[in-house]
């Protein structure tokens, strides 16, 4: 539980590493000038955000607190640390793209040698840049400590030689590092064998080289596995645990990202296997991205666990704990009562279970609960799928995302139906329907899933559709153009995996547009055109998921500064927001300016409101705020009319009204920003 909680906190810390606590003063390291910006505890920016800038590949978006702690940096290239930096946050180098580091000669706390960062006394190695070229590196005998994330995600190192005096290594020091290790034979604290790093006497496995290929039998001397020791070891094909693990416990999260691992052998005396079910650990394949895992074995003498057809169960087979995603066919034990796995994509052609099982049933290769109301396990090889009439829950075949838009992060959890080309629904189903292979609710007001492998290049969402899950189009890699229904007021959409997508059209009637691209900042989606509606009020886009080559087409003066973007950052206009994010904006026209001098007077049964026009318009819409939503209650199709009367029965409990002008541009009503009137 401790490691699980720590892992969760660590993930969040990396996500929010750009933010600090309320009332800290923020400075630019390079010129030490005060930046007028305050950040809240929750990461939401209460004033204008800091702007990033890159000058000759030098990182300039760097911030320190008023007591001299470097706590934030963004960008890639060379990092220059000024004389006033006294300390560095533990996570500031987590997942960064730095080529080298330079420290001011006047700095009393840090120094660099050949672009590598140390403390002033050269007893601590703080950070070896992830993009520093060179395939070998020797850590000096002077160094005693290797700090957190010191070699995080290094891209080039193949061999690291460790001096004899290294005593302390953080559990994150070599996270994502692919190098082999060679420890000085005179070291009293560490040793290496075949490129693998251990503590002296091989009692703790510190780091297994990520690219080291083949099988690994953990030595009998090893009692403890460091948290990231096996993480993302893509060359590892087979792993055998020994009988001497500390407390006889093993955590499956240790194997996260071991994409080539085919076989896992567990010891007879194993008492407990920890499974981290926290959402952020789900990945593209069965738990922890073990996409090639075909078999788990354990001795029959083990008193807690058993295996059946390669999957891991409780000893009595009543609970199914872990399913290898790389098997061709999954056959489940007849005793199973509960399935604990969070299996995602897999390589199954079918899932079978004996008819004698009282809790689950297999029908046409898919596993359901006994009454076939819920999909439990879906074979990912399946290309066409018909929902039975009894199905009520499809959550297992839908994609899912966890969004942290305020930090520009989207975590992806891909579910099982990644190869489907077409959905159909059996006659009699009361909740779902299908049209041209796309899955909807019965009334077609909700679009659930657009098949990832559907071959169509263009798709126009039916006008009946009013809402869409953010992940509906994930991995639809053949789609080149999407045209959204004008009945969808709020669009939050993720185009992860839509690699052919070039054009996205949001039509009049849509008020909120939040567009997210790839979850990998190294491979942004190369969308060419995004068309924004004249009714737009709220907009957001993650700042790295879509290529900067995209052109946003829209109208000036749209957007609303009184309503935040999806990431709670206030905007003056959609056009300005797009430009601030580094994208190109092409105007289709200019919306009228917001009205001013709003007034009201109350009568016996009515309320009269008036305003002064901001610029030439063709009419106005009056909204009331109700349950955190805005509802149009009056439309005025007369540009010369600057007042209206509203009956009190329409305003019961209402405290705020909004007036919004519009203007017809090429027969499209384009709306300016709203003006608030408190009554």
Beta strands, then each sheet from edge to edge (+ up, - down):
strand 1: 26-28
strand 2: 34-35
strand 3: 54-55
strand 4: 58-59
strand 5: 61-64
strand 6: 69-74
strand 7: 76-81
strand 8: 87-88
strand 9: 97-103
strand 10: 110-113
strand 11: 116-119
strand 12: 124-127
strand 13: 136-139
strand 14: 145-146
strand 15: 159-162
strand 16: 168-169
strand 17: 180-183
strand 18: 190-193
strand 19: 196-199
strand 20: 204-207
strand 21: 214-217
strand 22: 224-225
strand 23: 236-240
strand 24: 249-251
strand 25: 263-266
strand 26: 272-274
strand 27: 295-298
strand 28: 305-308
strand 29: 311-314
strand 30: 319-322
strand 31: 330-332
strand 32: 338-339
strand 33: 351-353
strand 34: 360-363
strand 35: 366-369
strand 36: 375-377
strand 37: 384-387
strand 38: 400-404
strand 39: 409-413
strand 40: 422-425
strand 41: 432-435
strand 42: 438-441
strand 43: 446-449
strand 44: 458-460
strand 45: 467-468
strand 46: 481-483
strand 47: 490-494
strand 48: 503-505
strand 49: 512-516
strand 50: 529-531
strand 51: 538-541
strand 52: 551-556
strand 53: 584-590
strand 54: 596-602
strand 55: 606-612
strand 56: 619-626
strand 57: 629-636
strand 58: 643-647
strand 59: 656-665
strand 60: 668-678
sheet 1: 2+ 1- 5+ 6- 8-
sheet 2: 3+ 4- 7- 9-
sheet 3: 10+ 11- 12+ 14+ 16+
sheet 4: 13+ 15+ 17+
sheet 5: 18+ 19- 20+ 22+
sheet 6: 21+ 23+ 25+ 27+
sheet 7: 24+ 26+
sheet 8: 28+ 29- 30+ 32+
sheet 9: 31+ 33+
sheet 10: 34+ 35- 36+
sheet 11: 37+ 40+
sheet 12: 38+ 39-
sheet 13: 41+ 42- 43+ 45+
sheet 14: 44+ 46+ 48+ 50+ 52+ 53+
sheet 15: 47+ 49+ 51+
sheet 16: 54+ 55- 58+
sheet 17: 57+ 56- 59+ 60-
end
